[in-house]
Amino acid sequence: MLRSRYEAVIVGGGHNGLVAATYLARAGRRVLVLERLGHVGGLAVSAQAFPGVDARLSRYSYLVSLLPSKIVTDLGLKIELRRRRYASYTPVGDTGLLVDNGDAARTAASFARVTGGTGELEAWRRFYGMTAEVARRIAPTLLEPLADRAATRNLVGEEAWRDLFERPIGEVVDERFADDTVRGVVLTDALIGTFADPVGPDLLANRCLLYHVIGDGTGDWNVPVGGMGAVSGALADAARAAGAEILTGAEVLAVDPSGEVSFRDALGEHTVTGERILANVPPAVLARLLGDAEPATPEGAQLKVNMVLSRLPRLRDTGVDPAAAFSGTFHINEGRDRLARAYQEASAGRIPSLPPAEVYCHSLTDPSILGPELRRTGAHTMTLFGLHMPARLFREDPAGAREAALRATLASMNEVLAEPVEDCLLRAPDGSPCLEAKTPVDLENEAGLPGGHIFHRDLSWPYGEPGRWGVETAFERVLLCGAGARRGGGVSGIPGHNAAMAAMAPLT
């Protein structure tokens, strides 16, 4: 039965809100989670995107890197994350660069074939040796109160501080690497979900790269077995088992800094009070709920395409099995120069003529997301993430621009394949191809993300005012617990953990 007073009211039932709810409920707090949609999990969910097709796609979020094993252990989550055998494959004419996690010799031979020597591989190992050490040192601190800038500099060391925190990452990559393809592979981690110039003085691309390489101390991007819905499902089970109340179909209408939360469900409008309010929503949404009529809107910059294939496409590189190429990150026109050209075109208000993108097949690592018949026939899911597709490109004509962006992106993909990917699409029972595209404007309209920004706002450095958790707002009772918190972004649970820790401190 719904109470009128709680020790914590959590606005938004995404994965971070569920993490916070579980920690707080296990500590004996009375917790209420209010979720606008009819299900929990936010964008970390699985869905049968195509009617009559027995495939559970991770429709929005799709890989897990930042989720700390400590949270999994603390909450007793029954989830499995599988490491991908192949890190990446990048087509280059009739050959390609294959990074094989399980075969260093094969990776070395691929580098030599594409770059013409051993220098780029040696530079690659030096660079990622540095980021691996940064990951090992920084990752444990993400679940602790913030350190300041000086302490973080001392922690990571001078070389890493200079190249990752002070100099534009584009300059660093150009200095460390000579090959356009290799430069591009490194830079893509600085641009996923972030519209930025890698040589820009704002260092936004540096921050994006940092979060892409420090996940759980290894930087590995793992496949959630059962899809993203399995992760959110396990979190919801843990929260309910701990005693948290979860109410879906409950749209929050207003938040008062005193602790009052007004919401609407099928029965009408209600008000509850929380000693602490944990906002698992973008900062722009929280500002509106607090009464700001014109909160600043961030800008997302991605095209997400979900597909089910009847079979994997053939490659121009006959020396690599498509199952190897597509089980890791398959880079499409993501060389350094093409990334720069696409950024310039998008900055000028045009859909890139040759959009950079990357794809991977979840079902190659985790076939459980496919029904038995699809597995038997060799079908696979394919997820495409397109870069440099800012929301501004889709404002004036959302449907028309989405179609144009999809058409250009598929053409870009087909340029590096031996056959059109459209020829490999599975057909649903009604004859339609199993293909859907989501733009930032779609995410804004369907998921309530201002600007369609998947990180809720631009990523921040993982340091700040010592002793704080990076979740605090201007109001003592109101805390951020979503991706927009400091040390937020991605499917991590880190802001949820940190908001729970902050909420258990006494009010002053």
Phi, psi and omega in degrees: 000135183293127176272171176265338182231138179225159173280336176213128171247124184253120181268102180111124184258032172290181189298324179293321177297323179290323175299311180300316181300320182292313178301315183291317180295323178293336177274006176092007179279148172277121189233135173237129175252127179248119183239127182295319183282175180276005179213159176268172177110344181058237179268356178266067184226165173248150182211149170272091190288335185239116184306130177083001180250116189278070178222128181261099184272142167280091197293328183243277173289148188216340177230160182236125175229314190279348182296113182291139177298334178298318178296317178302316180289313181305317186266359179062039185287132178265078178228156176235127176246121183258133175285138179281135181298319182251130180286311183197160172221133181234110179296137176223096185062234180264013175230201180182162180261112181252123175254107187257111180299336185256002185211091182297325181293321179293321177298316180299317179296323179293316176301315181297320182293319184278321188258348176084015179179198184252351186298318182291323177295319178296319177295321177300312182294323177294315182296311183283342168294320177295313181293328178296321178291322175298317179299315181299324183275322186278320188308314181296334182284345183292342178253023178235164172304153185299143166264161178273180185298317183295318180294323179292321177298315179296326182293316187272339181094160189292319182296311180295320180299315181297314189274338181251334187248341187242323183259143175306131186297332177297321177294319181297315181295317178297327181283321186277332185236150180251336186271132183299319180296313181295318177303316182294319179300319179293317186289337181300325178293345177269358188233354181296117179073010185227122178268102188209155172265118183300341177258009181287150182287348181287345179060022178297321178295326176299316181296320179297315179300317183303313181290337178279345183248355185256003187309120176050028177083357181237332185079003180293138174259110189254158182264122177283118181292128185092358181088173181300331179299332178292325179292310180294325178297318178295322178293318179296319178299317181294320180295315180294320179297330179280348177109004178289143173269131180238121181243115177265167184066026183242103182269119179287131183260326183200150175235128177257135180303342178288344180119358178278138177232124176257136179214165181233134173228194184296340182266353180129201181260145184219161174227133175232163180237137176235139173300324173230143174248121179254115186264102176266054179222162177301148179307325178295324177290317178300318179301319178295317179296332178276356175110003176283116186287333183226069179292151178295137181254123176286177181230115172284168188208048183220154170245121180253125180237125176253135181221153163240128183254146173284336176197164178285144178292152175282148179260155171289335178272102183283354180273357181236130177291130176307329179296329175284316184296322186265353180278338171260202177275120181261110185275134183239112177049048180247029171296162183304313184291322181288327174299316181295319180295318179296321178296318180296317180295314181294323178297330179274003176090017181243143172296129182308138182291330178226079190298132172285143182201170174214149181228161169204159181249105179303319188290345176288331177264328184224084181291353183296342181283353178256144173292163184305320183292319178295319178298319183296324185272357179086018178288158178212152169276154174220130179247127176245136176238114182264137181265163174054050175236069185292156183303329183302333182289343189245003184290312188290318182221079187305313183289315181294319180291323177299316180296318179294318179294320179295316181298316180293323181290318177295323177295321177297317179295317183295334179298333183256002179255167177272354179203157179295136179296333179301330180290345183257357182291135173289147176258134176289166180305333179275003178093353182280147178289145180278082186209127174219149180234142179233125177260172175303323179293323175299316179295326177296315184283323186270325186246358178074023178270111179304128181069003183066025184280115186290342177260009180074327172191178182301140181295150182246163175292151184276032176223168182179214182288119184304140177090342177271167184258356181080013181242356186289151175240188178291348183244128188300323184280347187252124181236146170278138174225020178250191185297340180281355176289161172298137186069031177259192180097140178075178176271098188229325186076355184296312177298327178296315177300312186292324177294322178296318179297316179295323182290337180276354175282145182292147174290145180271000000 
